[in-house]
């Protein structure tokens, strides 16, 4: 096998240290020697490692993406060394020989022969934006959990507010909860706090607000409300910070929000996770594969064993899922019609993944060309395949045993 890098380094990183294997030419022509040393994970020791690698004149440095432990090494090396981050699945060692030392030596050997593909690591501005959007996603999930805990706790008091109000975080429901915590127990008085369209349900609210609500319940509900307010404030501050970080990428976001179902928040996540630069991904298929929204390949002896989607970027997949579910409820759009057509044949879950794939393909082309989205309409299938219904009927007749032939049209 050809040697691409005569001087290569492989790093197996843990929380406290890193095993570094240096593979260099041996004394005899065509031979190579590998030495492994241990380096600490603190910044001063990493800087010493950088000087050591420079002295060894390595032309490639490979490290596995192990949790978050690779980040201090990569960020301190990326400016001065040819460092490469690789997926651990693509650099597995031989079974039965799993040690930190052997893993580092194996990485150095793979790197020397050019058998590894670099993972996508965005530049610093995108990394900061990604930190913000991921923190907002986590805060949103935490707030949702607190709302669910509050709803479950209210069930133990007999208060069925969530069965009448659409959300416990709405203005009317929040006013009623605050009054309950403050000591108000009269269902009529509580129901009068309803606002807007909820006032049409005051009789239902009176029944729903009759329960066994004591001071003990008031204390815990107040604590849940405080937690929800804390998470809401954090989300608002993160959103404001994201708006400041999005200034260089607003033209790309303005293009993305023209896609049906893609909100500003979803567009923020797409830009933060992909970097907004489609030159990193050669084709739309590469982008979909990296994101994990395309069928996997597992074929042996001519049999396809599985086509489940591969693990991908969970934050990007979650945002695309929100957009897919949103566009599935639209009418008169190509994406909505495509979702309903696939859902009728394959089920809603596979239809969501198909729409996620379609969205990413559109994102790739739009960011590559800088063009806004143009919806072809719900009747796009009719224009592109007018014989779909006829061909389906012919297939059904053939499956029943009829010898159906297609007569070519007269010239």
C-alpha positions in Angstrom: 0.0 0.0 0.0 1.3 3.4 -0.9 2.6 5.7 1.8 1.1 9.2 1.5 2.7 10.7 4.6 6.2 9.5 5.7 6.0 11.3 9.0 2.6 11.0 10.6 1.2 11.3 14.1 -1.8 9.6 15.7 -3.4 10.7 18.9 -5.7 8.8 21.3 -7.2 11.4 23.6 -8.8 10.9 27.1 -9.8 13.4 29.8 -6.5 13.6 31.6 -3.9 12.8 28.9 -3.3 11.8 25.3 -1.2 9.0 23.8 0.7 10.3 20.8 2.2 7.9 18.3 4.9 9.2 15.9 5.5 7.1 12.7 8.7 8.1 10.9 11.0 6.4 8.4 13.4 3.8 9.9 17.1 3.4 9.3 16.6 1.0 6.4 14.9 2.1 3.3 11.2 1.2 3.2 10.9 0.6 6.9 9.1 2.7 9.5 9.3 3.0 13.3 6.6 4.1 15.7 7.2 5.6 19.1 4.4 6.4 21.6 4.6 9.0 24.3 2.1 10.4 26.9 1.2 14.1 27.1 -1.1 15.9 29.6 -4.4 17.5 28.6 -3.7 20.9 30.1 -2.9 23.9 27.9 0.8 24.3 28.9 1.4 20.6 28.1 -0.5 20.8 24.9 1.6 23.7 23.8 4.7 21.6 24.6 3.2 18.8 22.4 2.8 21.3 19.6 6.5 22.2 19.7 7.3 18.5 19.8 5.3 17.7 16.7 6.9 20.6 14.9 10.3 19.2 15.8 9.3 15.8 14.4 8.3 17.5 11.1 5.1 15.5 10.8 2.9 16.2 7.8 -0.4 15.0 9.3 -1.8 14.7 12.8 -4.8 12.6 13.3 -7.0 12.5 16.4 -10.3 10.7 17.2 -13.5 12.7 18.0 -13.7 11.4 21.6 -16.5 13.2 23.4 -15.4 16.8 23.9 -11.8 16.0 25.0 -10.4 16.5 21.5 -11.4 20.2 21.5 -8.5 21.8 23.5 -6.0 19.8 21.4 -7.6 20.6 18.1 -8.2 24.3 18.7 -4.5 24.8 19.8 -3.1 22.9 16.9 -5.3 23.9 14.0 -3.5 27.1 13.2 0.0 25.7 13.0 -0.3 22.0 12.3 -2.0 19.8 9.6 -4.4 18.4 12.1 -7.3 16.1 11.1 -10.3 15.1 13.2 -11.8 11.7 12.3 -14.9 9.8 13.3 -14.1 6.9 15.7 -16.2 4.5 13.7 -14.0 5.0 10.7 -10.8 4.3 12.6 -11.6 1.2 14.7 -8.7 -1.0 15.7 -8.5 -4.8 15.3 -10.8 -6.5 17.9 -8.8 -7.9 20.8 -6.1 -5.3 20.6 -7.8 -2.3 22.2 -5.5 -0.2 24.3 -4.7 3.5 24.2 -1.2 2.9 22.9 -2.3 0.5 20.1 -5.1 2.9 19.1 -2.6 5.8 18.8 -0.3 3.6 16.7 -3.2 2.4 14.5 -4.3 6.0 13.9 -0.7 6.9 12.9 -0.6 4.0 10.5 -3.9 4.8 8.9 -2.9 8.4 8.6 0.4 7.5 6.9 -1.5 5.6 4.1 -4.2 8.3 3.7 -7.0 6.0 4.7 -9.0 8.4 6.9 -11.4 11.1 5.9 -11.5 14.4 7.9 -14.6 15.3 9.9 -16.2 18.6 9.3 -15.0 21.2 11.9 -16.5 24.7 11.2 -14.5 27.9 11.6 -14.5 29.9 14.8 -17.5 32.2 14.0 -19.7 29.2 13.1 -18.5 27.4 16.3 -19.6 30.3 18.4 -23.0 30.4 16.6 -23.3 26.6 17.0 -22.7 26.9 20.8 -25.4 29.4 21.1 -28.0 27.5 19.0 -27.3 24.3 20.8 -27.6 26.0 24.2 -30.9 27.4 23.2 -32.1 24.0 22.1 -31.1 22.5 25.4 -32.8 25.3 27.3 -36.0 24.8 25.3 -36.0 21.1 26.1 -35.5 21.9 29.8 -38.4 24.3 29.8 -40.6 21.7 28.1 -39.7 19.2 30.8 -40.6 21.7 33.5 -44.0 22.4 31.8 -44.6 18.6 31.6 -43.7 18.2 35.3 -46.1 21.0 36.2 -48.9 19.5 34.2 -48.4 16.1 35.9 -48.3 17.7 39.3 -51.5 19.6 38.7 -53.2 16.2 38.0 -52.6 15.2 41.6 -54.5 18.4 42.8 -57.5 17.7 40.5 -56.9 20.9 38.6 -57.5 20.0 34.9 -56.5 23.4 33.4 -54.4 21.8 30.6 -57.5 20.0 29.3 -59.2 23.3 28.5 -56.3 25.7 27.9 -54.1 24.8 24.9 -50.9 25.5 26.9 -50.0 26.1 30.5 -47.5 28.8 29.4 -50.2 31.0 27.8 -51.2 34.3 29.2 -54.6 33.1 30.6 -53.2 29.9 32.1 -50.3 31.7 33.7 -52.6 34.3 35.3 -54.7 31.5 36.8 -51.6 29.6 38.1 -50.3 32.8 39.7 -53.6 33.4 41.3 -53.7 29.9 42.7 -50.2 30.3 44.1 -51.2 33.6 45.6 -54.1 32.0 47.5 -57.1 32.3 45.3 -59.3 29.2 45.3 -62.6 30.3 43.9 -63.1 28.6 40.5 -65.4 31.5 39.3 -62.8 34.1 40.1 -60.1 32.1 38.6 -62.1 31.5 35.4 -62.7 35.2 35.0 -58.9 35.6 34.4 -59.3 34.1 31.0 -58.3 36.3 28.0 -59.2 36.3 24.4 -60.9 33.3 22.8 -60.5 31.3 26.1 -63.3 33.4 27.6 -65.7 31.4 25.5 -64.8 28.4 27.6 -65.4 29.9 31.0 -68.0 27.2 32.1 -65.5 24.5 31.2 -62.8 26.4 33.1 -65.0 26.6 36.2 -65.3 22.8 36.3 -61.6 22.3 35.5 -60.4 24.7 38.3 -62.3 22.9 41.1 -59.7 20.7 42.9 -57.9 19.9 46.0 -55.3 22.7 45.9 -53.5 23.3 49.2 -50.6 25.4 50.4 -48.3 22.4 49.7 -49.4 22.4 46.1 -49.1 26.1 45.9 -45.5 26.0 47.0 -44.5 23.4 44.4 -46.4 25.0 41.6 -44.7 28.3 42.4 -41.3 26.5 42.2 -42.1 25.0 38.8 -43.3 28.4 37.6 -40.0 30.0 38.7 -38.0 27.3 36.8 -40.1 27.9 33.7 -39.5 31.7 33.9 -35.8 31.1 34.4 -35.6 28.9 31.3 -37.7 31.4 29.3 -35.3 34.2 30.3 -32.3 32.2 29.3 -33.9 31.4 25.9 -34.6 35.1 25.3 -31.1 36.1 26.2 -29.6 33.4 23.9 -31.9 34.4 21.1 -30.7 38.0 21.4 -27.1 36.8 21.4 -27.8 34.6 18.3 -29.2 37.6 16.5 -25.9 39.5 17.0 -23.8 36.4 15.9 -26.0 36.0 12.8 -25.2 39.4 11.3 -22.6 38.0 8.8 -25.0 35.2 7.9 -28.3 37.1 7.6 -28.3 36.9 3.7 -28.1 33.1 3.9 -30.9 33.1 6.6 -33.1 35.4 4.4 -32.8 32.8 1.6 -33.5 29.8 3.8 -36.7 31.2 5.4 -38.3 31.3 2.0 -38.7 27.5 2.2 -42.2 26.5 3.5 -41.9 25.2 7.1 -38.4 26.7 7.7 -38.7 29.3 10.5 -36.0 31.8 11.6 -35.0 29.4 14.5 -34.7 26.5 12.1 -32.7 28.5 9.7 -30.4 29.6 12.5 -29.7 25.9 13.3 -29.2 25.0 9.7 -26.5 27.7 9.3 -24.9 26.9 12.6 -24.6 23.2 12.0 -23.6 23.2 8.3 -21.6 26.4 8.4 -23.6 28.0 5.6 -20.8 27.1 3.1 -21.9 24.3 0.8 -18.4 24.0 -0.8 -17.5 21.8 2.1 -20.0 19.2 0.8 -19.4 18.1 -2.8 -23.0 17.2 -3.5 -26.4 17.4 -1.9 -26.1 13.7 -1.2 -23.0 14.2 0.8 -24.8 16.8 2.9 -27.8 14.5 3.5 -25.5 11.6 4.4 -23.5 13.7 6.8 -26.7 14.9 8.5 -28.1 11.3 8.7 -31.3 11.8 6.7 -30.7 9.3 3.9 -31.0 5.5 3.8 -28.0 3.5 5.0 -26.3 0.8 3.0 -26.0 -2.8 4.4 -25.9 -5.2 1.5 -24.2 -8.7 1.4 -24.5 -11.5 -1.1 -27.0 -9.4 -3.1 -29.4 -9.0 -0.2 -30.1 -5.7 1.4 -30.2 -6.4 5.1 -31.0 -2.9 6.4 -31.5 0.6 5.1 -32.0 2.4 8.4 -30.7 6.0 8.5 -27.3 6.4 9.9 -26.5 8.5 13.0 -26.0 12.1 12.1 -26.1 15.5 13.5 -28.9 15.3 16.1 -29.4 19.1 16.4 -29.7 19.5 12.6 -32.1 16.5 12.4 -34.2 17.9 15.1 -34.6 21.2 13.4 -35.3 19.6 10.1 -37.9 17.4 11.8 -39.7 20.5 13.1 -39.7 22.0 9.6 -40.9 18.7 8.0 -43.8 18.5 10.5 -44.7 22.1 9.9 -44.7 21.8 6.1 -46.7 18.6 6.3 -49.7 20.7 7.4 -49.5 23.2 4.5 -51.8 23.1 1.5 -50.9 23.9 -2.1 -47.1 23.3 -1.6 -44.9 20.7 -3.3 -43.4 19.6 0.1 -46.8 19.2 1.6 -48.1 17.2 -1.3 -44.9 15.1 -1.2 -45.3 14.4 2.5 -48.9 13.2 2.1 -48.1 11.0 -0.9 -45.3 9.3 0.9 -47.1 9.0 4.2 -50.0 7.2 2.5 -47.7 4.6 1.1 -44.8 4.3 3.6 -46.1 5.8 6.8 -45.6 9.2 8.5 -42.2 8.5 10.0 -40.6 7.6 6.7 -42.4 10.6 5.1 -40.8 12.9 7.6 -37.3 11.6 6.9 -38.0 11.9 3.1 -39.0 15.6 3.6 -35.9 16.2 5.7 -33.8 14.9 2.8 -35.7 17.0 0.3 -35.3 20.1 2.5 -31.5 19.6 2.8 -31.2 19.1 -1.0 -33.0 22.4 -1.5 -30.8 24.1 1.2 -27.6 22.9 -0.6 -28.7 24.3 -4.0 -30.1 27.6 -2.5 -26.9 28.3 -0.5 -24.7 27.3 -3.4 -26.5 29.6 -5.8 -27.8 32.3 -3.4 -31.3 31.9 -4.8 -34.6 32.0 -2.9 -36.9 29.0 -2.9 -39.5 28.7 -5.6 -42.3 26.3 -4.8 -43.4 24.3 -7.9 -46.9 23.7 -6.4 -48.8 20.7 -5.2 -49.6 19.5 -8.7 -46.0 19.2 -9.6 -46.3 15.4 -9.7 -49.1 15.6 -12.3 -46.9 17.8 -14.6 -43.8 15.7 -14.3 -45.4 12.2 -14.5 -48.9 12.3 -16.2 -48.8 8.5 -16.7 -48.4 7.7 -13.0 -52.0 6.6 -12.6 -52.0 4.5 -15.8 -48.7 2.8 -15.0 -50.0 1.9 -11.5 -53.1 0.3 -13.0 -51.1 -1.7 -15.4 -48.9 -3.0 -12.6 -51.9 -4.0 -10.6 -53.4 -5.9 -13.6 -50.1 -7.7 -14.2 -49.9 -8.7 -10.5 -53.3 -10.3 -10.9 -52.0 -12.4 -13.8 -53.3 -10.5 -16.8 -51.0 -10.1 -19.8 -51.1 -6.4 -20.3 -49.1 -4.8 -23.1 -48.5 -1.1 -23.8 -49.3 -0.1 -27.3 -47.2 2.8 -28.5 -49.1 5.9 -29.5 -49.5 6.6 -33.2 -47.0 9.1 -34.7 
